[in-house]
């Protein structure tokens, strides 16, 4: 069974940094593309970025050059380094993947950026 657990959220001032992590189990992690999504208050879920098994990344325009996705294929961990945070980055952040035609999401971790 696929299981994704995010950690690392919290309250930070604008301009600050946070690093989120996601522990994955139930999949051959190194073979699977992984992604981060987020959902802000009153907003729809939004794709943040993704990473292939070999480490190639893509980012949404809203976070490009501020956020960095990485992975550790030994410890089955996905990371999201968030720098120069803005109040509009306030959201619940989710680690996601697809396995056998299904999408899997973690429970999310809350990030709140104060102005």
C-alpha positions as a Markdown table, in Angstrom:
| # | Residue | x | y | z |
|---|---|---|---|---|
| 1 | Unk | 0.0 | 0.0 | 0.0 |
| 2 | Unk | 1.3 | 3.4 | -1.0 |
| 3 | Unk | 1.9 | 5.7 | 2.0 |
| 4 | Unk | 3.1 | 9.3 | 1.8 |
| 5 | Unk | 3.9 | 11.3 | 4.9 |
| 6 | Unk | 4.8 | 15.0 | 4.8 |
| 7 | Unk | 6.6 | 16.9 | 7.5 |
| 8 | Unk | 8.3 | 20.3 | 8.0 |
| 9 | Unk | 5.5 | 22.8 | 7.7 |
| 10 | Unk | 5.1 | 25.7 | 10.0 |
| 11 | Unk | 4.8 | 29.5 | 10.4 |
| 12 | Unk | 7.5 | 31.7 | 8.8 |
| 13 | Unk | 7.9 | 35.3 | 8.0 |
| 14 | Unk | 7.9 | 36.6 | 4.5 |
| 15 | Unk | 11.3 | 36.2 | 3.0 |
| 16 | Unk | 12.1 | 33.2 | 5.1 |
| 17 | Unk | 12.7 | 29.6 | 4.2 |
| 18 | Unk | 11.3 | 26.2 | 5.0 |
| 19 | Unk | 12.2 | 22.7 | 4.0 |
| 20 | Unk | 9.4 | 20.1 | 3.6 |
| 21 | Unk | 10.1 | 16.4 | 3.5 |
| 22 | Unk | 8.0 | 13.4 | 2.4 |
| 23 | Unk | 8.6 | 9.9 | 3.4 |
| 24 | Unk | 7.3 | 7.3 | 0.8 |
| 25 | Unk | 6.6 | 3.6 | 1.2 |
| 26 | Unk | 4.8 | 1.0 | -0.8 |
| 27 | Unk | 6.5 | 1.8 | -4.1 |
| 28 | Unk | 9.9 | 1.3 | -5.7 |
| 29 | Unk | 10.6 | 4.9 | -4.9 |
| 30 | Unk | 13.6 | 5.4 | -7.3 |
| 31 | Unk | 11.5 | 4.5 | -10.3 |
| 32 | Unk | 8.6 | 6.9 | -9.6 |
| 33 | Unk | 8.2 | 10.5 | -10.5 |
| 34 | Unk | 7.1 | 12.5 | -7.5 |
| 35 | Unk | 5.4 | 15.8 | -7.2 |
| 36 | Unk | 4.4 | 18.6 | -4.8 |
| 37 | Unk | 1.0 | 20.2 | -4.9 |
| 38 | Unk | -0.5 | 22.8 | -2.6 |
| 39 | Unk | -3.9 | 24.2 | -1.7 |
| 40 | Unk | -4.2 | 27.7 | -0.3 |
| 41 | Unk | -7.2 | 29.1 | 1.6 |
| 42 | Unk | -10.2 | 29.4 | -0.7 |
| 43 | Unk | -8.2 | 28.2 | -3.7 |
| 44 | Unk | -8.1 | 25.1 | -5.9 |
| 45 | Unk | -5.3 | 22.6 | -5.6 |
| 46 | Unk | -2.2 | 23.8 | -7.5 |
| 47 | Unk | 0.7 | 21.9 | -9.0 |
| 48 | Unk | 4.0 | 23.2 | -7.5 |
| 49 | Unk | 6.5 | 21.0 | -9.3 |
| 50 | Unk | 7.8 | 17.5 | -9.9 |
| 51 | Unk | 10.9 | 15.4 | -10.2 |
| 52 | Unk | 11.7 | 12.3 | -12.2 |
| 53 | Unk | 13.3 | 9.2 | -10.7 |
| 54 | Unk | 16.6 | 10.4 | -12.0 |
| 55 | Unk | 16.2 | 13.9 | -10.6 |
| 56 | Unk | 15.0 | 16.1 | -13.5 |
| 57 | Unk | 12.7 | 18.8 | -12.2 |
| 58 | Unk | 9.9 | 21.1 | -13.4 |
| 59 | Unk | 8.3 | 24.0 | -11.5 |
| 60 | Unk | 5.3 | 26.2 | -11.8 |
| 61 | Unk | 6.0 | 29.8 | -12.8 |
| 62 | Unk | 4.8 | 31.0 | -9.4 |
| 63 | Unk | 7.6 | 29.2 | -7.5 |
| 64 | Unk | 10.3 | 28.9 | -10.1 |
| 65 | Unk | 13.7 | 30.2 | -8.9 |
| 66 | Unk | 12.5 | 30.2 | -5.3 |
| 67 | Unk | 11.6 | 26.5 | -4.6 |
| 68 | Unk | 13.8 | 23.4 | -5.2 |
| 69 | Unk | 12.6 | 19.8 | -5.3 |
| 70 | Unk | 15.1 | 17.0 | -4.6 |
| 71 | Unk | 14.9 | 13.4 | -3.7 |
| 72 | Unk | 16.9 | 10.8 | -1.8 |
| 73 | Unk | 16.4 | 7.4 | -3.5 |
| 74 | Unk | 18.3 | 5.6 | -0.7 |
| 75 | Unk | 16.0 | 6.7 | 2.1 |
| 76 | Unk | 12.9 | 7.1 | -0.1 |
| 77 | Unk | 12.5 | 10.8 | 0.7 |
| 78 | Unk | 11.2 | 13.7 | -1.3 |
| 79 | Unk | 12.1 | 17.3 | -0.4 |
| 80 | Unk | 10.8 | 20.8 | -1.1 |
| 81 | Unk | 13.2 | 23.6 | -0.2 |
| 82 | Unk | 11.3 | 26.8 | -0.2 |
| 83 | Unk | 13.2 | 30.1 | -0.1 |
| 84 | Unk | 12.1 | 33.8 | -0.3 |
| 85 | Unk | 8.6 | 32.8 | 0.9 |
| 86 | Unk | 5.7 | 35.1 | 0.2 |
| 87 | Unk | 2.3 | 35.3 | 2.0 |
| 88 | Unk | 0.7 | 33.9 | -1.2 |
| 89 | Unk | 2.7 | 30.7 | -0.6 |
| 90 | Unk | 0.5 | 30.0 | 2.4 |
| 91 | Unk | -1.1 | 26.7 | 1.7 |
| 92 | Unk | -1.3 | 23.0 | 2.7 |
| 93 | Unk | 1.5 | 21.2 | 0.8 |
| 94 | Unk | 1.0 | 17.7 | -0.4 |
| 95 | Unk | 3.5 | 15.1 | -1.7 |
| 96 | Unk | 2.0 | 13.1 | -4.6 |
| 97 | Unk | 2.7 | 10.2 | -6.9 |
| 98 | Unk | 1.0 | 7.9 | -9.3 |
| 99 | Unk | 1.1 | 4.1 | -9.1 |
| 100 | Unk | -0.8 | 1.6 | -11.2 |
| 101 | Unk | -3.0 | 4.2 | -12.7 |
| 102 | Unk | -4.0 | 5.8 | -9.4 |
| 103 | Unk | -2.9 | 9.1 | -7.8 |
| 104 | Unk | -1.8 | 9.0 | -4.2 |
| 105 | Unk | -1.6 | 12.0 | -1.8 |
| 106 | Unk | -0.2 | 12.4 | 1.6 |
| 107 | Unk | -2.1 | 14.1 | 4.4 |
| 108 | Unk | -0.3 | 17.4 | 3.8 |
| 109 | Unk | 1.6 | 19.8 | 5.9 |
| 110 | Unk | 0.5 | 23.4 | 6.6 |
| 111 | Unk | 2.8 | 26.3 | 5.6 |
| 112 | Unk | 1.8 | 29.8 | 6.8 |
| 113 | Unk | 3.8 | 32.8 | 5.6 |
| 114 | Unk | 3.2 | 36.0 | 7.6 |
| 115 | Unk | 3.7 | 39.4 | 6.0 |
